[in-house]
Amino acid sequence: MFQHFIITRFNLRKKGWEQTQGNTKVLTDEWMDNRLELFEKYCYARA
């Protein structure tokens, strides 16, 4: 059995990245919940 890891730009920390272009804070629990919701909606295909 294999384990798969998905590494994307949305879930990696970047030094000095503290807000989006729209001045929304990043890397908070709320922000990550939203990112995971978007990932599930657009990228994660369920059979």
PQR file with spaces between the fields and no chain letter, atoms N, CA, C, O and H, PARSE charges and radii, in Angstrom:
ATOM       1  N    MET     1       0.853   -1.177    0.000 -0.4000 1.5000
ATOM       2  CA   MET     1       0.000    0.000    0.000 -0.0000 2.0000
ATOM       3  C    MET     1       0.899    1.240    0.000  0.5500 1.7000
ATOM       4  O    MET     1       1.963    1.258    0.619 -0.5500 1.4000
ATOM       5  N    PHE     2       0.451    2.255   -0.697 -0.4000 1.5000
ATOM       6  CA   PHE     2       1.218    3.486   -0.815 -0.0000 2.0000
ATOM       7  C    PHE     2       0.585    4.601   -0.002  0.5500 1.7000
ATOM       8  O    PHE     2      -0.632    4.628    0.185 -0.5500 1.4000
ATOM       9  H    PHE     2      -0.413    2.241   -1.201  0.4000 1.0000
ATOM      10  N    GLN     3       1.394    5.503    0.473 -0.4000 1.5000
ATOM      11  CA   GLN     3       0.915    6.732    1.082 -0.0000 2.0000
ATOM      12  C    GLN     3       1.218    7.849    0.112  0.5500 1.7000
ATOM      13  O    GLN     3       2.310    7.917   -0.453 -0.5500 1.4000
ATOM      14  H    GLN     3       2.382    5.481    0.322  0.4000 1.0000
ATOM      15  N    HIS     4       0.255    8.719   -0.079 -0.4000 1.5000
ATOM      16  CA   HIS     4       0.433    9.831   -0.996 -0.0000 2.0000
ATOM      17  C    HIS     4       0.371   11.135   -0.216  0.5500 1.7000
ATOM      18  O    HIS     4      -0.466   11.302    0.672 -0.5500 1.4000
ATOM      19  H    HIS     4      -0.632    8.664    0.380  0.4000 1.0000
ATOM      20  N    PHE     5       1.245   12.036   -0.549 -0.4000 1.5000
ATOM      21  CA   PHE     5       1.282   13.356    0.074 -0.0000 2.0000
ATOM      22  C    PHE     5       1.126   14.397   -1.022  0.5500 1.7000
ATOM      23  O    PHE     5       1.818   14.354   -2.039 -0.5500 1.4000
ATOM      24  H    PHE     5       1.925   11.900   -1.270  0.4000 1.0000
ATOM      25  N    ILE     6       0.232   15.311   -0.809 -0.4000 1.5000
ATOM      26  CA   ILE     6       0.025   16.377   -1.765 -0.0000 2.0000
ATOM      27  C    ILE     6       0.616   17.653   -1.185  0.5500 1.7000
ATOM      28  O    ILE     6       0.187   18.135   -0.137 -0.5500 1.4000
ATOM      29  H    ILE     6      -0.330   15.346    0.018  0.4000 1.0000
ATOM      30  N    ILE     7       1.594   18.181   -1.876 -0.4000 1.5000
ATOM      31  CA   ILE     7       2.226   19.420   -1.444 -0.0000 2.0000
ATOM      32  C    ILE     7       1.899   20.473   -2.486  0.5500 1.7000
ATOM      33  O    ILE     7       2.271   20.353   -3.654 -0.5500 1.4000
ATOM      34  H    ILE     7       1.943   17.789   -2.728  0.4000 1.0000
ATOM      35  N    THR     8       1.210   21.487   -2.052 -0.4000 1.5000
ATOM      36  CA   THR     8       0.833   22.559   -2.960 -0.0000 2.0000
ATOM      37  C    THR     8       1.203   23.890   -2.330  0.5500 1.7000
ATOM      38  O    THR     8       1.541   23.963   -1.149 -0.5500 1.4000
ATOM      39  H    THR     8       0.908   21.584   -1.104  0.4000 1.0000
ATOM      40  N    ARG     9       1.136   24.911   -3.115 -0.4000 1.5000
ATOM      41  CA   ARG     9       1.466   26.244   -2.634 -0.0000 2.0000
ATOM      42  C    ARG     9       0.514   26.681   -1.520  0.5500 1.7000
ATOM      43  O    ARG     9       0.906   27.463   -0.654 -0.5500 1.4000
ATOM      44  H    ARG     9       0.861   24.851   -4.074  0.4000 1.0000
ATOM      45  N    PHE    10      -0.716   26.197   -1.526 -0.4000 1.5000
ATOM      46  CA   PHE    10      -1.685   26.700   -0.551 -0.0000 2.0000
ATOM      47  C    PHE    10      -1.395   26.261    0.870  0.5500 1.7000
ATOM      48  O    PHE    10      -1.862   26.907    1.808 -0.5500 1.4000
ATOM      49  H    PHE    10      -1.035   25.562   -2.230  0.4000 1.0000
ATOM      50  N    ASN    11      -0.646   25.193    1.065 -0.4000 1.5000
ATOM      51  CA   ASN    11      -0.443   24.741    2.439 -0.0000 2.0000
ATOM      52  C    ASN    11       1.007   24.769    2.898  0.5500 1.7000
ATOM      53  O    ASN    11       1.345   24.164    3.915 -0.5500 1.4000
ATOM      54  H    ASN    11      -0.267   24.669    0.303  0.4000 1.0000
ATOM      55  N    LEU    12       1.860   25.456    2.169 -0.4000 1.5000
ATOM      56  CA   LEU    12       3.247   25.587    2.582 -0.0000 2.0000
ATOM      57  C    LEU    12       3.498   26.973    3.161  0.5500 1.7000
ATOM      58  O    LEU    12       2.999   27.974    2.646 -0.5500 1.4000
ATOM      59  H    LEU    12       1.586   25.948    1.343  0.4000 1.0000
ATOM      60  N    ARG    13       4.259   27.019    4.212 -0.4000 1.5000
ATOM      61  CA   ARG    13       4.605   28.310    4.812 -0.0000 2.0000
ATOM      62  C    ARG    13       5.704   28.977    3.989  0.5500 1.7000
ATOM      63  O    ARG    13       6.609   28.319    3.476 -0.5500 1.4000
ATOM      64  H    ARG    13       4.664   26.206    4.630  0.4000 1.0000
ATOM      65  N    LYS    14       5.603   30.266    3.882 -0.4000 1.5000
ATOM      66  CA   LYS    14       6.624   31.045    3.196 -0.0000 2.0000
ATOM      67  C    LYS    14       7.051   32.174    4.125  0.5500 1.7000
ATOM      68  O    LYS    14       6.219   32.949    4.597 -0.5500 1.4000
ATOM      69  H    LYS    14       4.868   30.801    4.299  0.4000 1.0000
ATOM      70  N    LYS    15       8.327   32.261    4.377 -0.4000 1.5000
ATOM      71  CA   LYS    15       8.847   33.286    5.283 -0.0000 2.0000
ATOM      72  C    LYS    15       8.420   34.674    4.802  0.5500 1.7000
ATOM      73  O    LYS    15       8.585   35.013    3.630 -0.5500 1.4000
ATOM      74  H    LYS    15       9.003   31.633    3.994  0.4000 1.0000
ATOM      75  N    GLY    16       7.878   35.461    5.708 -0.4000 1.5000
ATOM      76  CA   GLY    16       7.482   36.821    5.385 -0.0000 2.0000
ATOM      77  C    GLY    16       6.089   36.953    4.793  0.5500 1.7000
ATOM      78  O    GLY    16       5.624   38.067    4.553 -0.5500 1.4000
ATOM      79  H    GLY    16       7.744   35.186    6.660  0.4000 1.0000
ATOM      80  N    TRP    17       5.414   35.831    4.554 -0.4000 1.5000
ATOM      81  CA   TRP    17       4.066   35.885    3.976 -0.0000 2.0000
ATOM      82  C    TRP    17       3.064   35.937    5.112  0.5500 1.7000
ATOM      83  O    TRP    17       2.783   34.918    5.741 -0.5500 1.4000
ATOM      84  H    TRP    17       5.792   34.926    4.749  0.4000 1.0000
ATOM      85  N    GLU    18       2.523   37.116    5.380 -0.4000 1.5000
ATOM      86  CA   GLU    18       1.622   37.295    6.514 -0.0000 2.0000
ATOM      87  C    GLU    18       0.224   37.721    6.118  0.5500 1.7000
ATOM      88  O    GLU    18      -0.694   37.659    6.936 -0.5500 1.4000
ATOM      89  H    GLU    18       2.752   37.944    4.868  0.4000 1.0000
ATOM      90  N    GLN    19       0.042   38.156    4.869 -0.4000 1.5000
ATOM      91  CA   GLN    19      -1.299   38.543    4.415 -0.0000 2.0000
ATOM      92  C    GLN    19      -1.409   38.364    2.912  0.5500 1.7000
ATOM      93  O    GLN    19      -0.407   38.346    2.197 -0.5500 1.4000
ATOM      94  H    GLN    19       0.787   38.206    4.204  0.4000 1.0000
ATOM      95  N    THR    20      -2.648   38.233    2.443 -0.4000 1.5000
ATOM      96  CA   THR    20      -2.901   38.089    1.022 -0.0000 2.0000
ATOM      97  C    THR    20      -2.861   39.461    0.357  0.5500 1.7000
ATOM      98  O    THR    20      -2.692   40.482    1.024 -0.5500 1.4000
ATOM      99  H    THR    20      -3.462   38.248    3.024  0.4000 1.0000
ATOM     100  N    GLN    21      -3.017   39.472   -0.949 -0.4000 1.5000
ATOM     101  CA   GLN    21      -3.066   40.745   -1.663 -0.0000 2.0000
ATOM     102  C    GLN    21      -4.275   41.566   -1.239  0.5500 1.7000
ATOM     103  O    GLN    21      -4.273   42.790   -1.369 -0.5500 1.4000
ATOM     104  H    GLN    21      -3.155   38.643   -1.491  0.4000 1.0000
ATOM     105  N    GLY    22      -5.309   40.898   -0.731 -0.4000 1.5000
ATOM     106  CA   GLY    22      -6.502   41.589   -0.233 -0.0000 2.0000
ATOM     107  C    GLY    22      -6.407   41.950    1.241  0.5500 1.7000
ATOM     108  O    GLY    22      -7.415   42.291    1.859 -0.5500 1.4000
ATOM     109  H    GLY    22      -5.310   39.903   -0.624  0.4000 1.0000
ATOM     110  N    ASN    23      -5.211   41.879    1.814 -0.4000 1.5000
ATOM     111  CA   ASN    23      -4.929   42.214    3.215 -0.0000 2.0000
ATOM     112  C    ASN    23      -5.596   41.288    4.223  0.5500 1.7000
ATOM     113  O    ASN    23      -5.889   41.700    5.345 -0.5500 1.4000
ATOM     114  H    ASN    23      -4.391   41.602    1.312  0.4000 1.0000
ATOM     115  N    THR    24      -5.840   40.034    3.829 -0.4000 1.5000
ATOM     116  CA   THR    24      -6.371   39.029    4.739 -0.0000 2.0000
ATOM     117  C    THR    24      -5.204   38.283    5.369  0.5500 1.7000
ATOM     118  O    THR    24      -4.274   37.876    4.673 -0.5500 1.4000
ATOM     119  H    THR    24      -5.602   39.699    2.917  0.4000 1.0000
ATOM     120  N    LYS    25      -5.250   38.103    6.696 -0.4000 1.5000
ATOM     121  CA   LYS    25      -4.178   37.367    7.367 -0.0000 2.0000
ATOM     122  C    LYS    25      -4.169   35.919    6.882  0.5500 1.7000
ATOM     123  O    LYS    25      -5.218   35.320    6.641 -0.5500 1.4000
ATOM     124  H    LYS    25      -6.006   38.434    7.261  0.4000 1.0000
ATOM     125  N    VAL    26      -2.973   35.376    6.748 -0.4000 1.5000
ATOM     126  CA   VAL    26      -2.824   33.987    6.301 -0.0000 2.0000
ATOM     127  C    VAL    26      -2.247   33.137    7.422  0.5500 1.7000
ATOM     128  O    VAL    26      -1.746   33.652    8.421 -0.5500 1.4000
ATOM     129  H    VAL    26      -2.122   35.862    6.944  0.4000 1.0000
ATOM     130  N    LEU    27      -2.326   31.830    7.237 -0.4000 1.5000
ATOM     131  CA   LEU    27      -1.784   30.839    8.154 -0.0000 2.0000
ATOM     132  C    LEU    27      -2.486   30.803    9.502  0.5500 1.7000
ATOM     133  O    LEU    27      -1.918   30.327   10.485 -0.5500 1.4000
ATOM     134  H    LEU    27      -2.733   31.411    6.426  0.4000 1.0000
ATOM     135  N    THR    28      -3.719   31.304    9.556 -0.4000 1.5000
ATOM     136  CA   THR    28      -4.533   31.164   10.758 -0.0000 2.0000
ATOM     137  C    THR    28      -5.368   29.900   10.610  0.5500 1.7000
ATOM     138  O    THR    28      -5.435   29.332    9.520 -0.5500 1.4000
ATOM     139  H    THR    28      -4.180   31.690    8.758  0.4000 1.0000
ATOM     140  N    ASP    29      -6.001   29.454   11.680 -0.4000 1.5000
ATOM     141  CA   ASP    29      -6.863   28.274   11.603 -0.0000 2.0000
ATOM     142  C    ASP    29      -8.029   28.511   10.647  0.5500 1.7000
ATOM     143  O    ASP    29      -8.381   27.627    9.866 -0.5500 1.4000
ATOM     144  H    ASP    29      -5.946   29.915   12.565  0.4000 1.0000
ATOM     145  N    GLU    30      -8.628   29.695   10.704 -0.4000 1.5000
ATOM     146  CA   GLU    30      -9.732   30.036    9.797 -0.0000 2.0000
ATOM     147  C    GLU    30      -9.292   29.994    8.352  0.5500 1.7000
ATOM     148  O    GLU    30      -9.993   29.449    7.499 -0.5500 1.4000
ATOM     149  H    GLU    30      -8.343   30.413   11.339  0.4000 1.0000
ATOM     150  N    TRP    31      -8.139   30.565    8.074 -0.4000 1.5000
ATOM     151  CA   TRP    31      -7.600   30.600    6.720 -0.0000 2.0000
ATOM     152  C    TRP    31      -7.371   29.185    6.202  0.5500 1.7000
ATOM     153  O    TRP    31      -7.731   28.871    5.068 -0.5500 1.4000
ATOM     154  H    TRP    31      -7.571   31.008    8.767  0.4000 1.0000
ATOM     155  N    MET    32      -6.765   28.317    7.042 -0.4000 1.5000
ATOM     156  CA   MET    32      -6.486   26.949    6.614 -0.0000 2.0000
ATOM     157  C    MET    32      -7.773   26.164    6.403  0.5500 1.7000
ATOM     158  O    MET    32      -7.859   25.373    5.464 -0.5500 1.4000
ATOM     159  H    MET    32      -6.472   28.571    7.963  0.4000 1.0000
ATOM     160  N    ASP    33      -8.779   26.364    7.256 -0.4000 1.5000
ATOM     161  CA   ASP    33     -10.068   25.698    7.053 -0.0000 2.0000
ATOM     162  C    ASP    33     -10.657   26.069    5.699  0.5500 1.7000
ATOM     163  O    ASP    33     -11.179   25.212    4.986 -0.5500 1.4000
ATOM     164  H    ASP    33      -8.710   27.006    8.019  0.4000 1.0000
ATOM     165  N    ASN    34     -10.571   27.341    5.350 -0.4000 1.5000
ATOM     166  CA   ASN    34     -11.075   27.805    4.063 -0.0000 2.0000
ATOM     167  C    ASN    34     -10.280   27.193    2.914  0.5500 1.7000
ATOM     168  O    ASN    34     -10.860   26.777    1.911 -0.5500 1.4000
ATOM     169  H    ASN    34     -10.147   28.037    5.929  0.4000 1.0000
ATOM     170  N    ARG    35      -8.966   27.138    3.053 -0.4000 1.5000
ATOM     171  CA   ARG    35      -8.128   26.560    2.000 -0.0000 2.0000
ATOM     172  C    ARG    35      -8.446   25.084    1.792  0.5500 1.7000
ATOM     173  O    ARG    35      -8.499   24.612    0.656 -0.5500 1.4000
ATOM     174  H    ARG    35      -8.495   27.476    3.867  0.4000 1.0000
ATOM     175  N    LEU    36      -8.658   24.358    2.882 -0.4000 1.5000
ATOM     176  CA   LEU    36      -8.996   22.938    2.763 -0.0000 2.0000
ATOM     177  C    LEU    36     -10.359   22.745    2.114  0.5500 1.7000
ATOM     178  O    LEU    36     -10.549   21.814    1.331 -0.5500 1.4000
ATOM     179  H    LEU    36      -8.615   24.742    3.804  0.4000 1.0000
ATOM     180  N    GLU    37     -11.297   23.610    2.431 -0.4000 1.5000
ATOM     181  CA   GLU    37     -12.622   23.559    1.801 -0.0000 2.0000
ATOM     182  C    GLU    37     -12.503   23.787    0.289  0.5500 1.7000
ATOM     183  O    GLU    37     -13.126   23.075   -0.498 -0.5500 1.4000
ATOM     184  H    GLU    37     -11.143   24.366    3.067  0.4000 1.0000
ATOM     185  N    LEU    38     -11.718   24.761   -0.105 -0.4000 1.5000
ATOM     186  CA   LEU    38     -11.502   25.021   -1.536 -0.0000 2.0000
ATOM     187  C    LEU    38     -10.815   23.837   -2.206  0.5500 1.7000
ATOM     188  O    LEU    38     -11.173   23.462   -3.323 -0.5500 1.4000
ATOM     189  H    LEU    38     -11.212   25.340    0.534  0.4000 1.0000
ATOM     190  N    PHE    39      -9.837   23.251   -1.534 -0.4000 1.5000
ATOM     191  CA   PHE    39      -9.148   22.088   -2.089 -0.0000 2.0000
ATOM     192  C    PHE    39     -10.121   20.938   -2.326  0.5500 1.7000
ATOM     193  O    PHE    39     -10.120   20.323   -3.393 -0.5500 1.4000
ATOM     194  H    PHE    39      -9.546   23.556   -0.627  0.4000 1.0000
ATOM     195  N    GLU    40     -10.944   20.654   -1.331 -0.4000 1.5000
ATOM     196  CA   GLU    40     -11.911   19.568   -1.480 -0.0000 2.0000
ATOM     197  C    GLU    40     -12.895   19.854   -2.609  0.5500 1.7000
ATOM     198  O    GLU    40     -13.265   18.950   -3.357 -0.5500 1.4000
ATOM     199  H    GLU    40     -10.944   21.153   -0.465  0.4000 1.0000
ATOM     200  N    LYS    41     -13.310   21.087   -2.730 -0.4000 1.5000
ATOM     201  CA   LYS    41     -14.296   21.461   -3.738 -0.0000 2.0000
ATOM     202  C    LYS    41     -13.742   21.370   -5.155  0.5500 1.7000
ATOM     203  O    LYS    41     -14.433   20.893   -6.055 -0.5500 1.4000
ATOM     204  H    LYS    41     -13.009   21.822   -2.122  0.4000 1.0000
ATOM     205  N    TYR    42     -12.511   21.817   -5.367 -0.4000 1.5000
ATOM     206  CA   TYR    42     -11.987   21.941   -6.727 -0.0000 2.0000
ATOM     207  C    TYR    42     -10.927   20.905   -7.113  0.5500 1.7000
ATOM     208  O    TYR    42     -10.716   20.672   -8.303 -0.5500 1.4000
ATOM     209  H    TYR    42     -11.950   22.204   -4.635  0.4000 1.0000
ATOM     210  N    CYS    43     -10.262   20.287   -6.154 -0.4000 1.5000
ATOM     211  CA   CYS    43      -9.136   19.425   -6.495 -0.0000 2.0000
ATOM     212  C    CYS    43      -9.314   17.961   -6.094  0.5500 1.7000
ATOM     213  O    CYS    43      -8.786   17.071   -6.761 -0.5500 1.4000
ATOM     214  H    CYS    43     -10.433   20.477   -5.187  0.4000 1.0000
ATOM     215  N    TYR    44     -10.024   17.712   -5.051 -0.4000 1.5000
ATOM     216  CA   TYR    44     -10.115   16.369   -4.501 -0.0000 2.0000
ATOM     217  C    TYR    44     -11.354   15.677   -5.050  0.5500 1.7000
ATOM     218  O    TYR    44     -12.475   15.978   -4.640 -0.5500 1.4000
ATOM     219  H    TYR    44     -10.453   18.435   -4.510  0.4000 1.0000
ATOM     220  N    ALA    45     -11.151   14.769   -5.959 -0.4000 1.5000
ATOM     221  CA   ALA    45     -12.280   14.053   -6.575 -0.0000 2.0000
ATOM     222  C    ALA    45     -12.621   12.818   -5.747  0.5500 1.7000
ATOM     223  O    ALA    45     -11.775   11.965   -5.477 -0.5500 1.4000
ATOM     224  H    ALA    45     -10.241   14.525   -6.292  0.4000 1.0000
ATOM     225  N    ARG    46     -13.852   12.757   -5.368 -0.4000 1.5000
ATOM     226  CA   ARG    46     -14.320   11.581   -4.621 -0.0000 2.0000
ATOM     227  C    ARG    46     -15.092   10.683   -5.564  0.5500 1.7000
ATOM     228  O    ARG    46     -15.856   11.150   -6.409 -0.5500 1.4000
ATOM     229  H    ARG    46     -14.540   13.449   -5.588  0.4000 1.0000
ATOM     230  N    ALA    47     -14.881    9.393   -5.407 -0.4000 1.5000
ATOM     231  CA   ALA    47     -15.574    8.416   -6.276 -0.0000 2.0000
ATOM     232  C    ALA    47     -16.929    8.098   -5.735  0.5500 1.7000
ATOM     233  O    ALA    47     -17.658    7.300   -6.324 -0.5500 1.4000
ATOM     234  H    ALA    47     -14.261    9.014   -4.721  0.4000 1.0000
